[in-house]
Amino acid sequence: MVIRFIKRFYTFIIFSFLYAPILVLIIYSFNNSRSRGKWSGFTLKWYVELLHDRQILSALYYTILIAIISSVVATVIGTMAAVGIHNMGKWKKSLIMNITYLPVLNPDIVTGISLMILFIFVKMPLGFISMLLAHITFNIPYVILSVLPKLKQLNKHLYEAALDLGATPAYAFKKVILPEIMPGIITGMLLAFTLSLDDFVISFFTTGSGVSNLSITVYSMARRGINPKINALSSIMFIVVLLLLIIVNNRMSKDDSIKESA
């Protein structure tokens, strides 16, 4: 009984330490005062002002546009790459998988600086295109790692049976393979969208003047002093990312339960 209480209390302390600052931020986004030291009443004016701030709206536009395009392109490339890796021999598959894990384990600052140097080396102007390519690059490994488990669960004889029945390789892939791995593809795309939406370090090093996402905008605003609009914007970003992660986790839980029941 005492051990159970200690475990629960320890868990409560850990989660309180992690989420209490975010909770305070969300609460003070509804504070009528600009001061963070006192509560002056409930208000939505910071959210209203947020919607009339051109700098924030521009950052929101670029954030959503880059997140959508990069997640879709990364999903297509990552899915094709996962299929190719799955059909490789053991030695080649092991080598490629180790290479695939590198961008995931690599610190973001190293990836961001490396991409910036690459873009400068090939004389590509830093801006929208460079940030988009950077987001596609760091999203691809996550899509591969989401799709590969579904390919491993797939019965390889289904594809061979479709070919024996007269289907072309493209038609067999579309009608047999694709529906089976679709949960992994959707999970990978949602994960890529979330990572792109939330990225700061890589975006900071690969963007140019006139183009910034919400993370960079929050950073630049915070350097001039904490504006209550930052609290409102951060609260919205947190809720959106949280909802997307809940969707991803629910899909993965459903897939695991289906696998166990099968």
N, C-alpha and C positions, 0 to 999 in steps of 0.2 A: 504493500500500500504506500509506504513512504517512498520507495524507489519510483513507483508510478507517478507520484506527485512531483518528485524532483525532475523526472523526465519532462512532464507537462510544463512545469514552471520554467525549465531551461528552454524548451521550445518557444514558450510565450516570450521570454526575454529576447531570444534571437530574432523572432519575427517583429517584436516591438522595436528593436534597434534598427531593423531594416526598413520598416514601413512607417514608423512614427514621423520621420521628417517629411515623407510624401503626404501623409495625412495632414500635417500642419500646413504644408504648402497649399493643399486643396482647400482647407478651411479658410486660410487667409486670402485666397483668390476671391472670396465673397465678402471680404472686409471693406467697409465703406471708407476707411482711412488709408492713406498711403503709407502710414507708419506700420512697421511690423511689431511694434512694441505694445500696441493696445488694440482692442476690438471696439469699433465704433458703430457697429450695426451691420445688418445683412444688406447686400446690394449685388446687382448683376451688371453694374456700370462698366466694370473692367472687361467683361466679356463683350459688351456692346462696343466699347472703344476698340477692343481687339479686332472686331469685324470691320472697323472703319480705318484701320491702320494699313496704309498702302504697302509699307515695307513687309509687314507680316503676311499680308495677302499675297504679295509677290513670292515670298518664301514658301508659303503654303502651296501655291501653284506649282513651283518647281519641285517641291518635295513630293507631291502626289504624282506629278507627271513622270519624274524620274523613277519613283517607286513602282509605278504601273509598268512602264516600258522595260525597266531592268528586270523585274520579276518575271515578266512574260518571256523576254528573250533568254534570260538565264534558265528558265524552266524548259524551253525548247532545246537549248544547247545541252543542258544538264541531263535531260532525259535521253537524248541521243547518245551522250557520252556514257551514261549508265548502262545502256543496252550494249554498247561496244565493249565496255569493261567486263560486263557479265559474261560475254562470249569469248573472252580472252583465255589463254592458258594460265596455269597457276602462277608461273614465275612472272609473266607480264602483268597479270592482274595485281599481284602483290606489289610490284614496282609502281604501277600507276596509282594504286590506292594510297601508298605512302606519299606520293607526290600530291594527291588530292587532299590529304590531311594537312599538308603544310600550310596552306592559306588559312585553314581553320584555327590551327594552333599558333600561327605567326601573330605577333603583336600588331594591332591595327596601325600603330605609328610607323612600323617598319614597312607594312604594305602601302600605306599612304605616301611615304617618302619615296619608295621604290617606283610607284606608279607616276608620281610627279616628275622624277628624274627621267623616266622613260618617255613621258609626253614631251618634256623639254628637249630630249635627245632627238626625237623624230620631228621636232619643230611643230608640234601641235599646240595651238593656242589653248590655254587653260580657260575653261568655261563650261557651258552646258554639256557639250559632247564629251569632254574629258571626264567630267563627273559621272555622266551616264555610263561610259565605258568602265570606269572604276567600280561602279556599283554592280554592273553585270559581272565583272571579274570576280569580286569577292562573294557574289551570290551563287555562282555556278557550283562550287564544292558542296554547299548545303543542299542543293537540289539533287546532286548525285547521291549524297549520303541518305537522302529521303527516298529515292526511287530504288536504289540497289536492294534494300531488304525485301521489297515487293517482288523484284525479279528473282530473288533467291527462293521465295515461297512459291513461285510459279511452277506448274507442272510442265516441263519442257516437251512432253509428248503431245500437248495440246497444239502447239505450233506445227509439229511434224504431222499430226493428224489432219490439220487444215490444209497443209501442202499436198498430202496424199489424196485429199478430196477434190483437188483441182484449184485451190485458191492460189493466187499469186503471193509472193513474199510480202508485198506492200499491203494487199488486202487481208492477209492472215494477221499481219501485225496490227492493222487497224481494228479488226473485228475480234481478235482473240487476245493478243498481248495487251493492247492499250486499255481495254476495260478492266483487266485484272490488276494493272499497276496504277490505275487512275487515282486511287486514294493516296498513294505515295507522291504522285505528281502534284495533286492539289495541296497536300501538306507542304511539299517543297516550295511551291509557288507562294503560299501564305507566309511561310517562314522567310523567304526571300523578300517579300513585300515588307514584312515587319522589320527586318534587318536594315533594309534600305531607308525605311521611314525614320529609323532611330539612329542612323549613323552620323557621327560627327567627325571623328579623327580623319578618316580617309577622305571624306568630303572636303574637309578644311584644306588638305594639301593638294587636292586635284581640281578645285574650283578656281574661277577667275573673278575679276571685278564685274559686278552687276548680276551675278548668279550666286544664290545661296539658298540652302534649305533651312528648315525650321531650327535645327540644332545649331547651325552657325549663327542664325539670327538671334537666338536666345543667348548665345555666348557673347555676341557683340553688344547686345542690350545690357547684359549683366555687367559688363566692364564699365558702363557709364553709370551704374547704380541700379539697385533693384527696383524695377518698375512693377507695380501690381499687375500690369498686363502680362508680365513674364509668368507670374503665378497662374494666371488664367490659361495662358498658352501651354505651360508645362502640364497643367492639370488635364487639358484636352488631349495632349500627346500621350500622357500616361494612360488615360482611359482607353484611347484607341488602340495602343499597343497591347494593353492588358486584354481587351476583347479579342484581338487577333490571336494572341497566345492561348486564350481559353478555347477558341475555335480549333486551333492546331492540336492542342492537347486532347480535346474531345474526340477529334478524328482519329488520333493515334490510339486512344483508349478503345474506341469502337473497333478499330482494325485488330488490336490485340485480343479483344474479346471474341471477335469472329474467328480469329486464328485458333484460339484455345478451344472454342466450341467445335471447330472442324477437326 
